[in-house]
Amino acid sequence: MDAGLLLLQRIFDALTNSAIYASLALALVIIYRSTGLLNFAQGEMATFSAYVAFVLLAGAAPGLTGGSLAAAIGAPYPTVAAIGAAVVLGAIAGGVTERLVFRPLRHASELAMVSITIGLFLGINSLVEQWWGTAPRQFPSLFPDAASDYLDIAGARLRHTAIGAWVTLLALLAVLAWLLQRTRGGLAFRAVSFNRESAELSGIRSARTLMWGWVLASALGAVAAALSASSVLLEPKMMLRVLVYAFAAATLGGLDSPRGAVVGGVVIGLSQTLVPAYIPFIGFELSVLPALVVMVIVLVVRPAGLFGTQRLERV
Amino acid sequence: MSDDDWPTPMPRRGDVGRSGDDAIFAVSPAPQAAGGAHQASAAGGQILEAPRRARRATSPLGWLGAGLLAVWLVAMPLTSTATQLVQNTQAMVMVLAVLGVNLTTGYGGMISLGHGVFVALGSFATAYAAADLGLPWAVSILAGAVLAGTLGAVVGLPALRIKGIYLALVTLGLAIVFQPLSKRFTAFTGGVSGRTVDAEVIAPTWFGTSRWSQGLYRYLICVAVVVMALWLVRQLVDSRPGRAMRAVRDDDTAAAVYGVNLTTTRLATFAASAALAGLAGALQVVLLPFASQESFPPQESLVLYATAVLGGLGSIWGSVLGVAIREAAAAAGSGLASIDGLGAISELFDLFDDERLLFGVALIVLTFVFPRGLASAIVGRTRRRDA
């Protein structure tokens, strides 16, 4: 295989991860843009949703926490229905979390906000491990995933799962764009993100609007987790690294720019595959290091990222 | 850390000696002092007396805490088996790591979610110095603290530009990246499965040769190091650099105007706090000759952060209290988990036997109830009753 073909293959290999990082980064950006909060628990919330999908897929398997509950509502479900239901449940859980935890504390300090997200992180992480164990589990893909399911492009293999991940992401982006640009609720959301006080003065219920932001973000996170679980394996710590990649993507693109999150996701996804391939020292194990370095450099040199708004600090 | 926490007097040239207590004790006079000149004549005496009174008000609780601590320090080894003695000492040593988090987050205003990394570095460096280089233990322990402190200063470099929630993000990233990174440096860290340390702290023969007396000997070393470190931190936070640290936390621009060097203050804060965490890691190797990245998943760093916040930021005793709560909660958790036959309730107890869940929930609840941490809640209440 010549170098050009190898590069093309590597780019194809990076596509699924790019889609995963982009969707989780989008979730982070939606919440940051509207509330100024970095949700460190986003990855764990998403992992929880993926396990819910797993339970809905498996039904009443022996020793599976929640299995009998899932069986009572008709599990095992087909793959699409199980993941869809888990995304909806995850979105509802996100809205409830906003209502119960973040809304009452919206005037609290930055430290309090960090503490809350870390509390959620630890709590959810512990529940997932205690309920479903640390052993990795097989998670089915939404898309054809047999060894022969690929498109041959100039000799490189573009797998159907990668195409599927991108179709999913683009569909989500279209829905998101429609919601934000074409609906009243989206207009309200943009108004609240832009200037909360003015939005409230013009009669927008900002708290309820922000709750919808959490609903959207949690749904995006759940999709990211489902994609991630089917591309590798489902395990409790699966979103830890993905969270770093997604934060790096969001930071690179600009923390308040949805477009930036997608571009950042693609760049970080590519770098995760290409950097270890061409710099042998990094290796696959360490491929998360470049992401952290990118994050630090962007925050130090250009905190607004590629597409974000420049923050002005008044002293 | 809102804007109204402007602490003790601004650091001035020649302003040495103790100018008040920890930051949280010094908060009360500030709003009064800011109340306006027309009140000054009426309330003048009060303003001058306020810090002293606040300190006196906390002393009964302080004495109670110190008494309990002294009883524990003596009673714990006497009532423990050899294994329990090591476990309890391991828990005690973590006071230093929590205090490290407290120093950056509480005193320095730089949120750190990655201090487990420095504990690990301290462990690995001490293991390397003692076993591979054959250095004496005193030097090896110091090496652990120094290496962690040095790398802490390096990690502190981005903190010169990155603040608040963004620094929290970077340190969380560090905590997550650390495990794969440490697996890479096999010679130093033992790779995936960790390393045993082919050197042990051996008590002199007159001390006794049983496992328990070996444990007691190591316990005494740890107590000595922890007490010394606490005393040093106490001196630091009350000194001019310590006040500079808090001034930078509360308003870096104002601090710079008063002549505080922001760069050195931030880097020194990070280095000192990482060195404390490294010291905790070094003592872990003294207690058990083993070091592994397995002991330092990102969740461990987050639990350290949670412990520091729950105990109370900006207070040395807060960190001691945090660790005491952590251990009491663990004991209570396993006690409750051993109760069976209560159906759903005992299942709930079992779930909360995991400190991550317990601390996660406690962190959320306590942020609601006492946004400034436990120690400040106790202090604040005492002060109000007194006023």
Interface residues (C-beta under 8 A of the other chain):
Chain A: L37 L38 F40 V101 P104 L105 A108 S109 E110 L111 A112 M113 V114 S115 I116 I118 G119 L120 F121 L122 G123 I124 N125 S126 L127 E129 Q130 K237 L240 R241 L243 V244 F247 A248 T251 G283 E285 L286 V288 L289 A291 L292 M295 V296 L299 V300 P303 V315
Chain B: M1 S2 T105 I111 L113 P158 R161 I162 G164 I165 Y166 A168 L169 V170 L172 G173 L174 I176 V177 P180 L181 K183 R184 T253 P297 P298 Q299 L302 V303 Y305 A306 V309 L313 L351 D354 R356 L357 F359 G360 V361 A362 L363 I364 T367 F368 P371
